[in-house]
Protein backbone atom coordinates (compact mmCIF):
# COMPACT_ATOMS: atom_id res chain seq x y z
CA UNK A 1 0.00 0.00 0.00
CA UNK A 2 1.26 3.48 -0.83
CA UNK A 3 0.37 6.95 0.32
CA UNK A 4 0.17 8.92 3.50
CA UNK A 5 -0.15 7.19 6.84
CA UNK A 6 -2.70 9.75 8.02
CA UNK A 7 -5.06 10.97 5.33
CA UNK A 8 -8.74 11.55 4.74
CA UNK A 9 -10.82 9.31 2.49
CA UNK A 10 -9.63 11.28 -0.56
CA UNK A 11 -5.95 10.76 0.28
CA UNK A 12 -5.33 14.35 1.40
CA UNK A 13 -3.03 14.98 4.35
CA UNK A 14 -4.82 15.44 7.65
CA UNK A 15 -4.18 18.58 9.68
CA UNK A 16 -1.99 17.69 12.70
CA UNK A 17 -4.37 19.63 14.97
CA UNK A 18 -7.23 17.36 13.87
CA UNK A 19 -5.14 14.29 14.69
CA UNK A 20 -4.25 15.72 18.09
CA UNK A 21 -7.90 16.37 18.92
CA UNK A 22 -8.86 12.83 17.88
CA UNK A 23 -6.22 11.43 20.25
CA UNK A 24 -7.19 13.76 23.10
CA UNK A 25 -10.90 13.01 22.65
CA UNK A 26 -10.14 9.31 22.97
CA UNK A 27 -8.04 9.91 26.10
CA UNK A 28 -10.94 11.90 27.54
CA UNK A 29 -13.29 8.99 26.81
CA UNK A 30 -10.88 6.57 28.47
CA UNK A 31 -10.69 8.89 31.48
CA UNK A 32 -14.48 8.82 31.82
CA UNK A 33 -14.80 5.06 31.51
CA UNK A 34 -11.59 3.98 33.27
CA UNK A 35 -10.68 6.55 35.95
CA UNK A 36 -8.09 4.12 37.32
CA UNK A 37 -6.03 4.80 34.18
CA UNK A 38 -6.37 8.61 34.02
CA UNK A 39 -7.38 10.43 37.20
CA UNK A 40 -10.47 12.67 37.09
CA UNK A 41 -8.36 15.67 38.14
CA UNK A 42 -6.24 15.46 34.98
CA UNK A 43 -7.15 17.83 32.16
CA UNK A 44 -6.20 15.62 29.21
CA UNK A 45 -6.52 18.48 26.72
CA UNK A 46 -4.03 20.57 28.68
CA UNK A 47 -1.70 17.94 30.09
CA UNK A 48 -1.42 15.61 27.11
CA UNK A 49 -1.54 18.13 24.26
CA UNK A 50 1.10 17.28 21.67
CA UNK A 51 2.30 20.81 20.96
CA UNK A 52 2.63 21.58 24.65
CA UNK A 53 4.59 18.40 25.26
CA UNK A 54 7.05 19.20 22.49
CA UNK A 55 7.47 22.76 23.74
CA UNK A 56 7.96 21.66 27.32
CA UNK A 57 10.49 19.04 26.26
CA UNK A 58 12.40 21.53 24.14
CA UNK A 59 12.40 24.06 26.98
CA UNK A 60 13.74 21.49 29.42
CA UNK A 61 16.47 20.45 26.99
CA UNK A 62 17.46 24.07 26.38
CA UNK A 63 17.62 24.86 30.09
CA UNK A 64 19.71 21.75 30.73
CA UNK A 65 22.15 22.99 28.09
CA UNK A 66 22.24 26.44 29.76
CA UNK A 67 20.61 28.29 26.83
CA UNK A 68 19.83 31.90 27.70
CA UNK A 69 16.25 32.24 29.00
CA UNK A 70 15.56 35.11 26.55
CA UNK A 71 16.26 32.78 23.60
CA UNK A 72 14.03 30.09 25.09
CA UNK A 73 11.16 32.55 25.55
CA UNK A 74 11.58 33.88 22.01
CA UNK A 75 11.45 30.38 20.53
CA UNK A 76 8.34 29.49 22.50
CA UNK A 77 6.33 32.43 21.20
Secondary structure, 3 states (H helix, E strand, C coil): CCCCCCECCCCCECCHHHHHHHHHHHHHHHHHHCCCCCCCCCCHHHHCCHHHHHHHHHHHHHHHCCCCHHHHHHHCC
